[in-house]
Amino acid sequence: MSCGILLSSIPDDMKIIQNLLLRYFEYLFRDTSTLTYKTPQWMMGHNPQAVLLDYGCGQGLFTMEMAKQLGTLQAVGIELNDLMASQAQSNGVKTLRADLNHPLPFKNNSVHVITAFNVLEHLVETEMFIQEIYRLLIPGGYVIIDTPNLASWHNIAALLAGLQPFSGPNISSMTESDVPIVRRMHRRAHGIPEEGEYYQTSEPERHRHLVVVAYRSLIKAIKRAGLSIDTAIGYGYYPFPPPVARLLSRIDPYHSHHMVIKASKPSGINE
């Protein structure tokens, strides 16, 4: 076999390897997402009287699942994107279009449960966001926050390679990540062509991570706001397959891909 034939076969071989890696990491990400979104099943209690606020409710489907878990009919979704807010409203979720970087138009001590899944990383006013959660919760109420972990090993590896962390913060957006496999994964998940430039014109807030926090730092910020940590767990431990990743993330949640934290407002506080 000549050198020319060998060289011409390399691009195809590389494409095969890249596609296999893409499918593997999509598989890992799906497992992490599945575990993350199942946490309300055991973190939430049954409370038909509860008022639920779901931050970044999207189309409202997850909001309805959590309301069902609580057994409440008093659920409100908060969504910035006009199209998503309209879809949530059409799906039967009472929706408020609002920017979570600013205070919400609700009274102090008026909400029993707040959920914020994949929201915090899209905001810039992290401390204000947490302080607002404290203000809104009734004494004894709680919040469940899910967000990527800046201190995950794959983010550390990206930094060591001189690249932006896989989870962000992003210079432009996840659709233009330094790492091709991350760029392709995000584009495929949102139905965006894998190749070429993508100009965000209608929903930039969905594709850019602005502030990504580390596990221990987020816990400190939550405690600083006056909330008590009930549970803090990690999911995903790349590049290990799910059975191994689940074990490692229990042993070392500080470097897992996603962190889910349940925190409550102490009882007996009236403000």
Buried (B, 14 or more C-beta within 10 A) or exposed (E): EEEEEEEEEEEEEEEEEEEEBBEBBBEBBEBBBEBBBEBBEEBBEEBEEBBBBBBBBBBBEBBBBBBEBBEBEBBBBBBBBEEBBBBBBEBEBBBBBBEBBEBBEBEEBBBBBBBBBBBBBBBEBBEBBBBBBBBBBBEEBBBBBBBBBBBBBBBBBBEEEEBBBBBBBBEEBBBBBBBEBBBBBBBEEEEBEBEEEBEBEEEBBBBBBBBBBBBBEBBEBBEEBBBEBEBBBBBBBBEBEBEEBBEBBEEEBBBBBBBBBBBBBEEEEEE
